[in-house]
Amino acid sequence: WAVPSFGIKVDAVPGRLNQIGLYVKREGTFYGQCSELCGVDHGFMPIKVKAVKLNDYLNQIYS
């Protein structure tokens, strides 16, 4: 998958755990998409990343 606003692309490989570190400097909602021709539903794999401040995130998960 890829999120062009972040300038990142990560491949998903069956049986392998992939990780990427990312520091987002501003809050917002960012969109991406599957970036490989992976199968029948390739065109229906949108990605939505919601970036929030750390305190807002912690308040949400602990409330």
C-alpha positions as CSV (number, residue, x, y, z in Angstrom):
1,W,0.0,0.0,0.0
2,A,1.0,3.6,-0.4
3,V,0.1,7.0,1.1
4,P,1.4,9.6,-1.3
5,S,1.1,12.5,1.1
6,F,3.6,10.7,3.4
7,G,5.9,9.6,0.5
8,I,5.8,6.0,1.7
9,K,5.0,2.6,0.1
10,V,5.1,-0.7,1.9
11,D,4.6,-4.1,0.3
12,A,2.6,-6.8,2.1
13,V,4.1,-10.2,1.7
14,P,2.1,-13.3,2.8
15,G,3.6,-14.9,5.9
16,R,5.8,-11.8,6.6
17,L,5.2,-9.0,9.1
18,N,6.3,-5.7,7.6
19,Q,6.6,-2.5,9.7
20,I,7.4,1.1,9.0
21,G,8.1,3.9,11.4
22,L,6.5,7.2,10.6
23,Y,6.3,10.6,12.3
24,V,3.5,12.8,11.1
25,K,4.0,16.4,11.9
26,R,0.4,17.6,11.4
27,E,-3.0,16.4,12.2
28,G,-5.3,15.4,9.5
29,T,-6.8,12.6,7.4
30,F,-4.7,11.2,4.7
31,Y,-5.7,8.8,2.0
32,G,-3.8,6.1,0.1
33,Q,-4.4,3.0,-1.9
34,C,-3.2,-0.5,-2.8
35,S,-0.2,0.0,-5.0
36,E,0.1,-3.5,-6.6
37,L,-2.1,-5.4,-8.9
38,C,-3.0,-7.9,-6.3
39,G,-6.2,-9.5,-7.4
40,V,-9.9,-9.0,-8.3
41,D,-10.6,-6.4,-5.6
42,H,-7.4,-4.4,-6.1
43,G,-9.4,-1.2,-7.0
44,F,-11.4,-1.5,-3.7
45,M,-8.6,-1.2,-1.2
46,P,-8.6,2.4,-0.1
47,I,-6.4,3.4,2.9
48,K,-7.4,6.1,5.4
49,V,-4.9,7.3,8.0
50,K,-6.1,9.7,10.7
51,A,-3.3,11.5,12.4
52,V,-4.0,13.0,15.9
53,K,-2.0,14.5,18.7
54,L,-0.7,11.9,21.2
55,N,-2.7,13.3,24.1
56,D,-5.9,13.1,22.1
57,Y,-5.1,9.5,21.1
58,L,-4.4,8.5,24.7
59,N,-7.5,10.2,26.0
60,Q,-9.6,8.3,23.4
61,I,-8.2,4.8,24.1
62,Y,-8.3,5.2,27.9
63,S,-11.8,6.7,28.2
